[in-house]
Amino acid sequence: MVYHSLMVSIGISKRVRVLDSHTEGEPTRVVIEGGPELGNGPLSQRLEIFRSQFDSLRSALTCEPRGSEIVVGALLWDFWACAAMA
């Protein structure tokens, strides 16, 4: 596993910490700190927020020169905080 600290441009500079690993042979980059705030709604709603407002972050983290076309991206989220709201 490789631990990176990347500065990405999403309109402002923001520090994002990621952990690179392989999951079932696929290169995976997990955002462990500094990810976008997507709210506490259903995952489908958070996915839409991510797609519409944070695609530049996804691109900066998974595409060249920091990634490649086969890198899988993931965001950690607090399951227990979300479960408590349900």
ABEGO torsion letter per residue (X at the ends): XBBBBBBBBAGBBBBBBBBBBBBGGBBBBBBABGBBBAEABBAAAAAAAAAAAAAAAAAAAABOAABBAABBBBBBBBAAAAAAAX
